[in-house]
Amino acid sequence: FKYSYHRSGLDKYRPDLLGSSLAENMLKDYNAHTHWLSFNISSFGDRNSAIPSWLNIAVGYGAYGMLGSTGNPDYYNGEPLPHFERTRHFYISPDIDWNRINTNSVFLQSFFSVFDFFKMPAPAIEYNKKQGFVFHLLFF
């Protein structure tokens, strides 16, 4: 399992729910989260393959347009909110399995173990009902 974050811009409409700082946004703004399942390619094939052992394929899921838990409110603090269509987004992207990179450095091994929780920015193909298929040169 992996996690990635990119600013959604929706936190300005509901800072109480989506966070009012970067640290809060990273935890609370579900419009900005993508959750990934990362699969190691070499685990499914021949061990003598030319595919590097650290190369993974990740499948991701995210959402956008959510200003409330079950529906979007029309107003916040007496001010009208813009309408956002709530959409699900599915992704496929290459990824890195940091734990499969050989190193003799204890520091790098520790760093890779912690860093492996986060999805590396990479090209991605997205699918959502609103736009269909979308290519991202670099997606977080």
Secondary structure, 3 states (H helix, E strand, C coil): CEEEECCCCCCCCCHHHHCCCHHHHHHHCCCCEEEEEEEEHHHHCCCCCCCCCCEEEEEEEEEECCCCCCCCCCEECCEECCCCCCEEEEEEEEEECHHHCCCCCHHHHHHHHHHCCECCCEEEEEEECCCEEEEEEEEC
